Amino acid sequence: MRDAARLATVIEVLSVIEPDLNTPHLPPSESGLPPLDGPLDAILAAYFRARRYLGSSDRAAISDLIFTLVRQRARLYFWLGRYNDAHKGAQILLNPRSMLVANLVLTEAWRRPQFAQNFDGDKYNPRPLSAAEWQLVEFLADKNLDDPAAPDWVKYECPRFLLPILSEQFLASGGEVADFAAKAAGFTAMQAKAPLDLRVNLLRQTDLGEDFRAAVKNGLASQDIIAEYGNLSPLCLRVLGKPAISNSTEFSDGKIEIQDEGSQLVALLAASCLKPAGGSVLDYCAGAGGKTLALAAQMGNRGKIIAADLSAKRLERAQKRLRRAGVHNVECRALDKENHRFWQRQSGRFDVVLVDAPCSGTGTWRRNPDMKWRLTGNDIAELAALQGKILREAARFVAPGGHLVYATCSLLTAENEAVIAGFLADPGENFAVRPVPSLWPRISPAPCPVSSDYLRLFPHLHGCDGFFAAIMTRKEKSE
């Protein structure tokens, strides 16, 4: 596929989620930009499934450019607005094609020759530039993507209503005193691309005397896949570049799973609450099974895990991953009417209940930049209410003396500490917080990244996705 055809494909795909606005100005909204449809990764997957003729290099190049445009969406809109303000008679519509043209000028230094060659309307290529688009190219030729005059929400690619909330969060991450460098570092890290993390699967370790992570690392290196050790998880390998991990022998043999280091730590903390012989675990929001797989590996296939989710289809995908990883101690059960009697019998039976709650996903913006432009303030409030409800529902399955682990991939206090505070304040619950530092030596030789009771991970401080985890113990009846 020629480069020009890839550009036409980018415009076509992005048009599915990006609105075409017949207005010369940035539209007023809570976020500062019109909402995106999505999710982007699902739209891309469906698009590529319908076009099997696209090679892996084409898919990679198209995906990379689309995600780049979404990561820079606020700044590109800002420059399109500036152009429209300066050219009242030749206005540019705020649409994917204009965004792509602006991006090619501002970040790739394209000028007339490149546009004339690639935007020529030949067969699969984009149509030629209009007079207004040529003016846009000239207008942006001496500009930079980052402009000091842009408002902070544009500079930081952050929805306007979330800017003060995240600013406060990043300021607090600097320590006892508000650290404005930490604020800038926090937003800068959120705009970067996320690394590719792997978790080595101890269930596939055959020689108990070997350093399995080192063996897997060397095996990947023999296939030109270079990885480094993670900073916090003893199971993490961080891959350099963008190799085709799924084509590696280690992946097909089930020796590795793609899982962010922060997600690994949540699963390790949950597993650390169990006795060495195993125990019973309920993964209450299992989804596609990422943390279920990690828990099973830590338990060495001993004990019993119930993977639960509202979606039976997600659990079907989880079962395929479980088989490849060599997991035998997991049972998948949907949270539906067909299993109502089963769930009635499970009350108070589990040593550990993990609630990986649905959330805003603010901690994963690096890998899901489209999520931020689909959020509203109402979404946050509704999610917090839902999270509290799910936490209370899951709590009834915890045995006396057992543990309830609440986790999100959100950076927002409203979805984290506030939810825990509301839960603990409920007189009907009988739980006490177990500080993360007290469990940390069980999971990693690295220094504990937090001194407070809860696990809080930030991309700019820990290099992984943003995560929150709280561990609570159900008090015995006599307490």
Secondary structure as UniProt FT lines:
FT   HELIX           3..17
FT   HELIX           40..49
FT   TURN            52..53
FT   HELIX           56..71
FT   HELIX           73..86
FT   TURN            88..89
FT   HELIX           96..108
FT   HELIX           112..118
FT   TURN            123..124
FT   HELIX           131..140
FT   TURN            141..142
FT   TURN            148..149
FT   HELIX           152..155
FT   TURN            156..157
FT   HELIX           160..162
FT   HELIX           163..173
FT   HELIX           180..191
FT   STRAND          196..200
FT   HELIX           202..204
FT   TURN            208..209
FT   HELIX           212..221
FT   TURN            222..224
FT   STRAND          227..229
FT   TURN            234..235
FT   STRAND          236..239
FT   HELIX           245..247
FT   HELIX           249..252
FT   TURN            253..254
FT   STRAND          256..258
FT   HELIX           261..272
FT   TURN            276..277
FT   STRAND          280..283
FT   TURN            284..285
FT   TURN            287..288
FT   HELIX           290..298
FT   TURN            299..301
FT   STRAND          304..309
FT   HELIX           312..325
FT   STRAND          330..334
FT   HELIX           337..339
FT   HELIX           340..345
FT   TURN            346..348
FT   STRAND          350..356
FT   HELIX           362..364
FT   TURN            365..367
FT   HELIX           369..374
FT   HELIX           377..395
FT   TURN            396..397
FT   STRAND          398..408
FT   HELIX           413..415
FT   HELIX           417..425
FT   TURN            427..428
FT   STRAND          431..433
FT   HELIX           436..439
FT   HELIX           440..442
FT   STRAND          455..457
FT   HELIX           459..462
FT   STRAND          467..474
FT   TURN            477..478
//
